[in-house]
Every structure is written in structure tokens, then in C-alpha cells.
Amino acid sequence: MPQGYATIFDPDRPLWERDTVNCVHCGRVIYLKPHTAQTVYLIQHRDGRWTEEDGAGCHCCLGPVCLPCHAIGTCTPLEQQLAAMERRA
């Protein structure tokens, strides 16, 4: 289920609108391919092109995760990371 909606306006390009979710491990905004129920992510590359990648989820906290966090392979939700930072401060 999408959590947000992005509208990107660039005068040199067509209006770009997509559903979004946030990675539960780092908070990164993840753009979703329409009508895929979070199973396909849209990834922007440094050269400006977009590709489609299979989406990812955490089996521990059951939330959507970005592909870099999925590659790490451990579950450390953002809320847990923030609570640890507050305890150290």
C-alpha cells in the first residue's frame, strides 16, 4: 500500500507522478511502478535513466525496504536506530 505520492516538475520534461513508500530501515523514499502493489521499484540512475527492479521487504519487521538495505540483510528499523542514538546522546 503506497504511503505517499511524488510529483516532480521539470520545465524541460513531462510531469512525473508516482506512488511512494519509505524504507523502514533507512527512511529513503522508494518510487513504485503503478499498479504493482510495491512489488516493482523504479530506480533512478546517475545518468538520469530509470529502470524497474523487483521490490524488497523485510521478513522480520514486515515493511518495505530499499534495495541497498535489503542487500545488508539485517533488520534494524529506523525507529530502533533513532532510539539508540537518543540513548547515546
SEVO-119347 format. One record per residue (C-alpha): x, y, z; residue in three letters. Coordinates in steps of 0.25 Angstrom, whole numbers. Each point is the difference from the previous one (the first is absolute). Example, Ala and Ser with C-alpha at 12.3 -4.5 7.8 and 13.67 -1.06 7.14 Angstrom:
REM residues 2
ATOM, 49, -18, 31, ALA
ATOM, 6, 14, -2, SER
//
This chain:
REM residues 89
ATOM, 0, 0, 0, MET
ATOM, 6, 13, -4, PRO
ATOM, 3, 10, 11, GLN
ATOM, 3, 13, -8, GLY
ATOM, -1, 6, -14, TYR
ATOM, 11, 7, -7, ALA
ATOM, -2, 11, -11, THR
ATOM, 13, 4, -7, ILE
ATOM, -1, 12, -9, PHE
ATOM, 11, 3, -9, ASP
ATOM, -3, 11, -11, PRO
ATOM, 8, -8, -10, ASP
ATOM, -7, -13, 2, ARG
ATOM, -14, -5, 2, PRO
ATOM, -6, 0, 14, LEU
ATOM, 4, -13, 7, TRP
ATOM, -9, -5, 11, GLU
ATOM, 1, -13, 8, ARG
ATOM, -4, -7, 13, ASP
ATOM, 11, -1, 10, THR
ATOM, 3, -8, 13, VAL
ATOM, 12, 2, 10, ASN
ATOM, 10, -10, 3, CYS
ATOM, -3, -5, 15, VAL
ATOM, 15, -1, 2, HIS
ATOM, 6, 13, -5, CYS
ATOM, -12, 9, -4, GLY
ATOM, 4, 1, -15, ARG
ATOM, -12, 3, -9, VAL
ATOM, -3, -11, -9, ILE
ATOM, -7, 2, -13, TYR
ATOM, -10, -10, -4, LEU
ATOM, -4, -5, -14, LYS
ATOM, -15, 3, -1, PRO
ATOM, -10, -12, 3, HIS
ATOM, 11, -9, 5, THR
ATOM, -3, 0, 15, ALA
ATOM, 14, 3, 4, GLN
ATOM, 6, -12, -8, THR
ATOM, 7, 9, -10, VAL
ATOM, 9, 12, 3, TYR
ATOM, 4, 11, -9, LEU
ATOM, 15, 3, 1, ILE
ATOM, 6, 13, -5, GLN
ATOM, 15, -2, -4, HIS
ATOM, 10, 11, 0, ARG
ATOM, -1, 2, -15, ASP
ATOM, -14, 4, 1, GLY
ATOM, -7, -13, -5, ARG
ATOM, -10, -8, 8, TRP
ATOM, 0, -16, 1, THR
ATOM, -10, -9, 6, GLU
ATOM, 5, -9, 11, GLU
ATOM, -7, -11, 9, ASP
ATOM, -5, 6, 13, GLY
ATOM, 5, -5, 13, ALA
ATOM, -6, -2, 14, GLY
ATOM, 6, -3, 14, CYS
ATOM, -4, -14, 5, HIS
ATOM, 2, 5, 15, CYS
ATOM, -8, 13, 0, CYS
ATOM, -8, -2, -12, LEU
ATOM, 2, 13, -6, GLY
ATOM, 5, 5, -14, PRO
ATOM, 15, 2, -1, VAL
ATOM, 9, 6, -10, CYS
ATOM, 9, -9, -8, LEU
ATOM, 13, 5, 7, PRO
ATOM, -6, -3, 14, CYS
ATOM, -5, -14, -6, HIS
ATOM, 14, -3, -4, ALA
ATOM, 5, 2, 14, ILE
ATOM, -9, -11, 5, GLY
ATOM, -3, 4, 14, THR
ATOM, -12, 6, 6, CYS
ATOM, 3, 14, 7, THR
ATOM, -13, 8, -1, PRO
ATOM, 2, 15, -1, LEU
ATOM, -8, 2, 13, GLU
ATOM, 10, -9, 7, GLN
ATOM, 12, 7, -5, GLN
ATOM, -6, 14, 4, LEU
ATOM, -3, -6, 14, ALA
ATOM, 15, -5, 1, ALA
ATOM, 5, 14, -4, MET
ATOM, -8, 7, 11, GLU
ATOM, 5, -10, 11, ARG
ATOM, 14, 3, -4, ARG
ATOM, -2, 15, 0, ALA
//
